Amino acid sequence: MTKVDFEKALLDPAGTFDEPEDVVRNDALSREQKKEILERWQHDAEELVVASGEGMPGGGETQLRKVGKALDAV
């Protein structure tokens, strides 16, 4: 697994990883780092759900489910 810039991943998880499961599988990150990244991703996905509820394009619900599953796996 390639080394990940933790600070960058924390600021933009979706821009750093293709899928939340990629965070779980990354052996270069500690359990706590994985949780922090996934919690940020979850927050971002929640914001997308709110935005799509306000008529803005999103897709946050699917991403939110994926992030939830990944958090459960950590």
PyRosetta script that sets phi, psi and omega in degrees:
from pyrosetta import init, pose_from_sequence

init()
pose = pose_from_sequence("MTKVDFEKALLDPAGTFDEPEDVVRNDALSREQKKEILERWQHDAEELVVASGEGMPGGGETQLRKVGKALDAV")
pose.set_psi(1, 138.9)
pose.set_omega(1, -178.5)
pose.set_phi(2, -79.0)
pose.set_psi(2, 149.7)
pose.set_omega(2, 178.3)
pose.set_phi(3, -68.5)
pose.set_psi(3, 141.8)
pose.set_omega(3, -176.3)
pose.set_phi(4, -117.1)
pose.set_psi(4, 139.3)
pose.set_omega(4, 172.9)
pose.set_phi(5, -73.8)
pose.set_psi(5, 103.4)
pose.set_omega(5, -174.3)
pose.set_phi(6, -58.4)
pose.set_psi(6, -44.2)
pose.set_omega(6, -178.7)
pose.set_phi(7, -62.0)
pose.set_psi(7, -42.4)
pose.set_omega(7, 178.3)
pose.set_phi(8, -65.7)
pose.set_psi(8, -43.2)
pose.set_omega(8, -180.0)
pose.set_phi(9, -63.4)
pose.set_psi(9, -35.4)
pose.set_omega(9, 179.6)
pose.set_phi(10, -69.5)
pose.set_psi(10, -36.3)
pose.set_omega(10, 179.5)
pose.set_phi(11, -75.7)
pose.set_psi(11, -34.1)
pose.set_omega(11, -176.1)
pose.set_phi(12, -144.6)
pose.set_psi(12, 73.6)
pose.set_omega(12, -177.7)
pose.set_phi(13, -58.8)
pose.set_psi(13, -42.6)
pose.set_omega(13, -177.5)
pose.set_phi(14, -69.1)
pose.set_psi(14, -24.4)
pose.set_omega(14, 177.3)
pose.set_phi(15, -83.5)
pose.set_psi(15, -16.9)
pose.set_omega(15, -178.5)
pose.set_phi(16, -97.5)
pose.set_psi(16, -36.3)
pose.set_omega(16, -178.1)
pose.set_phi(17, -120.3)
pose.set_psi(17, 146.6)
pose.set_omega(17, 178.1)
pose.set_phi(18, -73.1)
pose.set_psi(18, -40.6)
pose.set_omega(18, -177.0)
pose.set_phi(19, -139.2)
pose.set_psi(19, 151.5)
pose.set_omega(19, 176.9)
pose.set_phi(20, -56.0)
pose.set_psi(20, -34.3)
pose.set_omega(20, 179.5)
pose.set_phi(21, -61.1)
pose.set_psi(21, -27.1)
pose.set_omega(21, 177.6)
pose.set_phi(22, -63.5)
pose.set_psi(22, -31.8)
pose.set_omega(22, 176.6)
pose.set_phi(23, -65.8)
pose.set_psi(23, -46.7)
pose.set_omega(23, -178.7)
pose.set_phi(24, -59.3)
pose.set_psi(24, -41.6)
pose.set_omega(24, -176.5)
pose.set_phi(25, -78.5)
pose.set_psi(25, -10.1)
pose.set_omega(25, -175.8)
pose.set_phi(26, -77.7)
pose.set_psi(26, 111.4)
pose.set_omega(26, -177.2)
pose.set_phi(27, -77.0)
pose.set_psi(27, -12.5)
pose.set_omega(27, -179.2)
pose.set_phi(28, -78.9)
pose.set_psi(28, -13.4)
pose.set_omega(28, -178.8)
pose.set_phi(29, -102.4)
pose.set_psi(29, 143.3)
pose.set_omega(29, 175.1)
pose.set_phi(30, -75.7)
pose.set_psi(30, 166.4)
pose.set_omega(30, 178.2)
pose.set_phi(31, -58.3)
pose.set_psi(31, -43.4)
pose.set_omega(31, -179.8)
pose.set_phi(32, -64.5)
pose.set_psi(32, -40.4)
pose.set_omega(32, 177.6)
pose.set_phi(33, -63.5)
pose.set_psi(33, -42.4)
pose.set_omega(33, 178.3)
pose.set_phi(34, -59.9)
pose.set_psi(34, -45.3)
pose.set_omega(34, 179.2)
pose.set_phi(35, -61.0)
pose.set_psi(35, -44.2)
pose.set_omega(35, -179.7)
pose.set_phi(36, -61.8)
pose.set_psi(36, -45.5)
pose.set_omega(36, -179.9)
pose.set_phi(37, -63.2)
pose.set_psi(37, -45.9)
pose.set_omega(37, -178.3)
pose.set_phi(38, -68.1)
pose.set_psi(38, -35.0)
pose.set_omega(38, 176.8)
pose.set_phi(39, -65.8)
pose.set_psi(39, -37.5)
pose.set_omega(39, 176.2)
pose.set_phi(40, -65.6)
pose.set_psi(40, -44.1)
pose.set_omega(40, 179.4)
pose.set_phi(41, -61.2)
pose.set_psi(41, -40.3)
pose.set_omega(41, 178.2)
pose.set_phi(42, -61.9)
pose.set_psi(42, -44.1)
pose.set_omega(42, 177.8)
pose.set_phi(43, -60.0)
pose.set_psi(43, -45.6)
pose.set_omega(43, 179.3)
pose.set_phi(44, -61.5)
pose.set_psi(44, -41.7)
pose.set_omega(44, 180.0)
pose.set_phi(45, -66.3)
pose.set_psi(45, -37.4)
pose.set_omega(45, 177.0)
pose.set_phi(46, -62.5)
pose.set_psi(46, -40.2)
pose.set_omega(46, 177.6)
pose.set_phi(47, -62.9)
pose.set_psi(47, -37.9)
pose.set_omega(47, 177.4)
pose.set_phi(48, -65.1)
pose.set_psi(48, -38.1)
pose.set_omega(48, 178.0)
pose.set_phi(49, -62.7)
pose.set_psi(49, -44.1)
pose.set_omega(49, 178.5)
pose.set_phi(50, -62.2)
pose.set_psi(50, -44.5)
pose.set_omega(50, -178.8)
pose.set_phi(51, -63.7)
pose.set_psi(51, -40.9)
pose.set_omega(51, -179.7)
pose.set_phi(52, -70.5)
pose.set_psi(52, -27.0)
pose.set_omega(52, 174.7)
pose.set_phi(53, -68.9)
pose.set_psi(53, -20.7)
pose.set_omega(53, 178.5)
pose.set_phi(54, -97.4)
pose.set_psi(54, 15.4)
pose.set_omega(54, 176.2)
pose.set_phi(55, 89.7)
pose.set_psi(55, 4.8)
pose.set_omega(55, 178.5)
pose.set_phi(56, -92.8)
pose.set_psi(56, 144.9)
pose.set_omega(56, 179.2)
pose.set_phi(57, -63.9)
pose.set_psi(57, 145.1)
pose.set_omega(57, -177.9)
pose.set_phi(58, -153.6)
pose.set_psi(58, -97.4)
pose.set_omega(58, -171.8)
pose.set_phi(59, 107.0)
pose.set_psi(59, 18.2)
pose.set_omega(59, -176.0)
pose.set_phi(60, -67.8)
pose.set_psi(60, -28.0)
pose.set_omega(60, -177.3)
pose.set_phi(61, -63.2)
pose.set_psi(61, -44.5)
pose.set_omega(61, 178.6)
pose.set_phi(62, -63.5)
pose.set_psi(62, -44.9)
pose.set_omega(62, 180.0)
pose.set_phi(63, -64.1)
pose.set_psi(63, -38.8)
pose.set_omega(63, 179.8)
pose.set_phi(64, -61.7)
pose.set_psi(64, -41.6)
pose.set_omega(64, 177.0)
pose.set_phi(65, -64.0)
pose.set_psi(65, -42.6)
pose.set_omega(65, -180.0)
pose.set_phi(66, -63.2)
pose.set_psi(66, -42.8)
pose.set_omega(66, -179.8)
pose.set_phi(67, -65.6)
pose.set_psi(67, -40.7)
pose.set_omega(67, 177.6)
pose.set_phi(68, -59.0)
pose.set_psi(68, -43.5)
pose.set_omega(68, 178.1)
pose.set_phi(69, -64.0)
pose.set_psi(69, -41.5)
pose.set_omega(69, 179.8)
pose.set_phi(70, -64.3)
pose.set_psi(70, -41.7)
pose.set_omega(70, 177.7)
pose.set_phi(71, -62.0)
pose.set_psi(71, -40.4)
pose.set_omega(71, 177.2)
pose.set_phi(72, -61.1)
pose.set_psi(72, -35.0)
pose.set_omega(72, -178.8)
pose.set_phi(73, -72.5)
pose.set_psi(73, -25.4)
pose.set_omega(73, 180.0)
pose.set_phi(74, -77.9)
pose.dump_pdb("model.pdb")
